[in-house]
Amino acid sequence: MIAALGGLIAGAAAVYVRESGSGNGVAVETADAKTCEAAKGKVAAITPFLKGQVAAMAPVSEPRQLSGLNFKGKDGKELTLADFGGKTVLLNLWATWCVPCREEMPALNELQKAAGSDKFEVVAVNIDIGDDEKPTAFLNETGVHELGYYRDASMGVFNALKKEGLAFGLPVTLLMDDKGCLISSMNGPAAWDSDDAKALVKAATGGI
């Protein structure tokens, strides 16, 4: 119970976003329910692992596919979640001005180092407005080099998730199955380098 309470307290530490930018016209759409029907089994499989350091992660009542979420890769190429098809994805939105995000990034880096594979990836999307100077400087200073570099300077991804009731502050994290269906989400930081987080990823990827 103490560990679970700690996870809930950590999850409550999100930085509220008052100004979310103008957005980039990103739309989040609900696909045919049949697309994510099988994901209900995945939700049931991960629910026992939403505890301890990841207790603030909440299973969704109805898995749904989020389409139209787009951001840019390191080379400036436009990407969507569809580009990660076949992988379970831990999608995380962060910014350099968000203190909980800054504290969380090294843990996400360690999770990617430990569990990243052709079946799983941590996709951390920076939403600082402006150029790449601040986010790249922060990542270099903290030695976060295992994560791919993803950006959305328009904050469109955050705005789209906010409209869906999935984001009210930073950091925000979504767990998507290998079909791109949302199975769990949270606002606030977590100890992603913990055994609890690794066990959750293992359950989500069908490793147990």
C-alpha positions as CSV (number, residue, x, y, z in Angstrom):
1,M,0.0,0.0,0.0
2,I,2.9,2.4,0.8
3,A,4.5,1.7,-2.6
4,A,1.2,2.3,-4.3
5,L,0.6,5.5,-2.5
6,G,4.1,6.6,-3.5
7,G,3.2,6.0,-7.1
8,L,0.0,8.0,-6.9
9,I,1.8,10.9,-5.2
10,A,4.4,10.9,-7.9
11,G,1.7,10.9,-10.6
12,A,0.1,13.9,-9.0
13,A,3.3,15.9,-9.5
14,A,2.5,16.9,-13.1
15,V,3.1,20.5,-14.1
16,Y,-0.2,22.0,-15.2
17,V,0.0,23.5,-18.7
18,R,-1.9,26.8,-18.8
19,E,-0.9,27.8,-22.3
20,S,-0.7,24.9,-24.7
21,G,0.2,26.8,-27.9
22,S,-1.7,27.2,-31.1
23,G,-1.4,23.5,-32.0
24,N,-0.7,22.1,-35.5
25,G,-4.1,20.9,-36.5
26,V,-3.4,17.4,-35.2
27,A,-6.6,15.4,-34.8
28,V,-7.1,12.3,-32.7
29,E,-9.7,10.0,-34.1
30,T,-11.4,6.9,-32.8
31,A,-10.9,4.1,-35.2
32,D,-13.3,1.2,-35.7
33,A,-13.8,-0.5,-32.3
34,K,-12.9,-3.8,-33.9
35,T,-9.4,-2.6,-34.4
36,C,-8.7,-2.5,-30.7
37,E,-11.0,-5.3,-29.6
38,A,-8.1,-7.6,-28.9
39,A,-6.4,-4.9,-26.8
40,K,-9.0,-5.5,-24.0
41,G,-7.0,-8.7,-23.2
42,K,-3.8,-6.6,-23.1
43,V,-5.4,-4.2,-20.7
44,A,-6.4,-7.1,-18.4
45,A,-2.8,-8.5,-18.7
46,I,-1.1,-5.3,-17.6
47,T,-3.6,-4.2,-14.9
48,P,-1.9,-6.3,-12.1
49,F,1.4,-4.6,-12.9
50,L,0.1,-1.1,-12.5
51,K,1.4,-0.8,-9.0
52,G,4.3,0.5,-6.9
53,Q,6.4,3.0,-8.9
54,V,3.9,2.9,-11.8
55,A,0.7,2.9,-9.7
56,A,-0.4,6.2,-11.2
57,M,-0.8,4.6,-14.6
58,A,-4.5,3.9,-15.2
59,P,-5.8,1.2,-17.5
60,V,-8.3,2.4,-20.0
61,S,-11.9,1.2,-19.9
62,E,-12.1,1.0,-23.7
63,P,-8.9,0.7,-25.7
64,R,-8.9,2.9,-28.8
65,Q,-6.5,3.7,-31.6
66,L,-5.2,7.2,-31.7
67,S,-4.6,8.3,-35.3
68,G,-3.3,11.6,-36.6
69,L,-0.8,12.1,-33.8
70,N,2.2,13.4,-35.5
71,F,5.6,14.9,-34.6
72,K,9.1,15.1,-36.1
73,G,12.1,12.9,-35.9
74,K,15.7,14.0,-35.6
75,D,16.0,14.6,-39.3
76,G,12.9,16.7,-39.3
77,K,10.9,14.0,-41.0
78,E,7.2,14.0,-40.2
79,L,6.2,10.9,-38.2
80,T,3.0,9.4,-36.8
81,L,2.4,6.6,-34.3
82,A,1.7,4.4,-37.3
83,D,5.4,4.5,-38.1
84,F,6.0,2.5,-34.9
85,G,3.5,-0.2,-35.9
86,G,4.4,-3.6,-34.5
87,K,6.0,-2.1,-31.4
88,T,4.5,-1.5,-28.0
89,V,5.1,2.2,-27.4
90,L,5.5,4.2,-24.2
91,L,4.7,7.7,-25.6
92,N,5.9,10.5,-23.3
93,L,5.5,14.2,-23.7
94,W,8.1,16.4,-22.0
95,A,9.6,19.9,-22.0
96,T,12.8,21.5,-20.6
97,W,10.8,24.0,-18.5
98,C,9.0,21.1,-16.8
99,V,10.9,20.1,-13.7
100,P,9.3,16.7,-13.2
101,C,10.0,16.0,-16.9
102,R,13.7,16.8,-16.5
103,E,13.9,14.5,-13.5
104,E,12.1,11.7,-15.3
105,M,14.1,11.7,-18.6
106,P,17.2,9.8,-17.3
107,A,14.8,7.1,-16.0
108,L,13.1,6.9,-19.4
109,N,16.5,6.7,-21.0
110,E,17.4,3.7,-18.7
111,L,14.1,2.0,-19.5
112,Q,14.9,2.3,-23.2
113,K,18.4,1.0,-22.7
114,A,17.1,-2.0,-20.7
115,A,13.9,-2.9,-22.6
116,G,14.2,-1.3,-26.0
117,S,13.9,-3.7,-28.9
118,D,12.0,-4.5,-32.1
119,K,9.0,-5.0,-29.8
120,F,9.2,-2.0,-27.6
121,E,10.3,1.7,-27.7
122,V,10.1,4.7,-25.5
123,V,9.0,7.5,-27.7
124,A,9.7,10.7,-25.8
125,V,8.4,13.8,-27.7
126,N,9.7,17.2,-26.6
127,I,7.2,20.0,-26.9
128,D,9.3,23.1,-26.2
129,I,8.4,25.9,-28.6
130,G,11.2,27.4,-30.6
131,D,14.3,25.6,-32.0
132,D,16.2,22.5,-30.9
133,E,18.8,24.3,-28.8
134,K,17.3,23.9,-25.4
135,P,16.1,20.2,-25.6
136,T,19.3,19.0,-27.3
137,A,21.5,20.8,-24.7
138,F,19.5,19.3,-21.9
139,L,19.8,15.7,-23.4
140,N,23.5,16.1,-23.9
141,E,24.1,17.5,-20.4
142,T,22.2,14.7,-18.7
143,G,23.6,11.9,-21.0
144,V,20.2,10.9,-22.4
145,H,21.3,9.2,-25.6
146,E,19.4,6.0,-25.7
147,L,16.1,7.7,-26.7
148,G,15.3,8.7,-30.2
149,Y,15.0,12.5,-30.7
150,Y,11.3,13.5,-31.4
151,R,9.9,17.0,-31.4
152,D,6.6,18.9,-31.8
153,A,7.3,22.6,-31.3
154,S,3.7,23.4,-32.1
155,M,2.5,21.5,-29.0
156,G,-0.1,20.0,-31.3
157,V,0.3,16.5,-29.9
158,F,-0.4,17.8,-26.4
159,N,-3.4,19.8,-27.5
160,A,-4.9,16.8,-29.3
161,L,-4.5,14.6,-26.2
162,K,-5.9,17.4,-24.0
163,K,-9.0,17.4,-26.1
164,E,-9.3,13.6,-25.6
165,G,-9.1,14.1,-21.8
166,L,-5.7,12.4,-21.7
167,A,-3.4,15.4,-20.9
168,F,-3.8,18.2,-18.5
169,G,-0.1,18.8,-17.7
170,L,3.4,17.5,-18.1
171,P,4.8,14.9,-18.2
172,V,2.0,12.8,-19.8
173,T,2.6,9.2,-20.7
174,L,0.6,6.8,-22.8
175,L,1.1,3.1,-23.2
176,M,0.1,1.8,-26.7
177,D,0.0,-1.8,-27.8
178,D,1.6,-3.1,-30.9
179,K,-1.5,-2.2,-32.9
180,G,-1.4,1.4,-31.8
181,C,-4.3,1.0,-29.3
182,L,-4.2,2.9,-26.1
183,I,-4.2,0.6,-23.1
184,S,-3.0,2.8,-20.2
185,S,-2.2,6.5,-19.4
186,M,-1.1,8.9,-16.7
187,N,-0.2,12.5,-16.1
188,G,2.8,13.1,-13.9
189,P,6.2,11.4,-13.5
190,A,7.1,7.9,-12.6
191,A,10.3,5.9,-11.9
192,W,10.6,4.4,-15.3
193,D,13.9,2.7,-14.5
194,S,12.3,0.7,-11.6
195,D,11.6,-3.0,-11.5
196,D,7.9,-2.1,-11.5
197,A,8.2,-0.3,-14.8
198,K,10.2,-3.0,-16.4
199,A,7.7,-5.6,-15.3
200,L,4.9,-3.5,-16.8
201,V,6.7,-3.3,-20.1
202,K,7.3,-7.1,-20.1
203,A,3.6,-7.7,-19.5
204,A,2.6,-5.2,-22.2
205,T,4.9,-6.9,-24.8
206,G,3.7,-10.4,-23.9
207,G,6.9,-11.3,-22.2
208,I,5.3,-13.1,-19.3
